[in-house]
Amino acid sequence: MRFPSVLAVILSFALTGPAVAEATITVTGEGRVAAAPDMATIILGVTAQAKEAADALRDTSTRTAAMIKALRDAGIADADLQTSNLSLNPLWKNRSYSSGEAPEIDGFAASNMLSVRVRDLTALGGVLDQVVGLGANSFNGLNFGLVDMQPVQDDARRAAVADALRKAQLYADAAGVNLGAVISINEAGGYGPRPEFLEQSMRASADVPIEAGELGITASVTMVFAIGD
């Protein structure tokens, strides 16, 4: 007696089930905008060795304090100075056991590293020259960036959408169909600046030559279009 009801459910699904999927065009657009950097981040510091841990730490602290004062005097704001690493490690003797003797501490190495944002790129070379003269002997990199990256990111996004529209229209024309409305837009990936050396536009100082070049900010979007009537 239950068969008629089951048959009714099957017929109802067949009549009201999902329609055939709408034909669409899916494309990915890429946008890239080049911009001259207006700030730099450098990581540098002082490393010292001594027989006693206190002496190694005192040496690095004295030279780091002089370096921080020089940076402030050069116009670097306190908000742009940050300790990135502070360490004190033993220096071992016979650590490899090659001599058959037990390893022993032969001294200590202390390190104090600073992350410094330089917003006046014309002063960057002079800043580096000055801190090296005051005892900075560790340098862990220099990265150029933008104080406000949002406007450049938005330009890259607009370029990515324009690229997707161009591709979608090209495919529609090639297929002999009309391009319909946008169904969805999905943003993909990050927008971190990448160095581009197409134009070496800035030499920071005669002290330490620095080339800022350009930064490339990228954006990627995936867009789905309906096929029009």
MOKACOR-V358856 format. One record per residue. D_FIRST is the distance of its C-alpha to the first C-alpha in Angstrom with 1 decimal. Layout:
BEGIN
d_first
D_FIRST
D_FIRST
END
This chain:
BEGIN
d_first
0.0
3.9
5.7
7.0
8.3
9.9
11.4
12.7
14.4
16.0
17.3
18.6
20.5
21.9
23.2
24.6
25.5
29.3
31.7
34.1
36.8
40.0
43.0
45.7
49.2
49.9
53.5
55.7
59.0
62.0
64.8
68.2
71.0
74.4
76.4
79.7
79.3
81.0
80.8
81.0
80.0
82.2
81.9
85.2
87.1
89.6
89.6
92.4
93.4
95.7
96.5
95.3
91.9
93.6
96.0
93.2
91.2
94.3
95.3
91.9
91.7
95.2
94.6
91.1
92.6
95.2
92.6
90.5
93.6
94.5
91.0
91.1
94.6
93.2
90.8
87.6
85.8
84.7
81.0
81.5
82.8
80.5
81.1
78.6
79.7
82.2
82.8
85.3
85.1
87.4
89.3
89.2
92.0
91.3
87.5
87.1
88.7
90.7
94.0
92.7
93.3
90.7
89.6
91.3
91.2
93.9
93.3
90.7
89.2
88.2
86.3
85.6
83.6
83.2
80.7
82.7
81.5
84.3
83.7
87.0
86.8
90.4
91.4
89.1
91.7
94.3
91.9
91.2
94.9
95.8
93.3
94.2
97.8
96.9
95.4
91.8
91.3
87.5
85.5
81.8
81.0
81.2
78.2
78.6
76.2
75.7
76.3
73.6
71.1
68.6
70.2
70.5
66.9
65.8
67.9
66.2
62.8
63.8
65.1
61.8
59.8
62.3
62.0
58.2
58.5
61.0
58.8
55.7
57.8
59.3
55.9
54.6
57.7
57.6
54.0
54.7
52.3
53.0
52.9
50.6
50.4
50.6
47.1
48.4
51.6
51.8
55.1
55.8
58.4
61.5
64.7
67.4
70.8
72.0
75.7
76.8
80.4
80.7
83.3
85.6
86.5
88.0
90.6
90.6
94.1
97.1
96.8
93.5
92.2
88.6
86.5
83.5
82.1
78.8
75.3
72.2
69.2
66.0
62.5
59.3
56.3
53.1
52.0
48.9
49.4
47.1
47.9
49.0
48.5
END
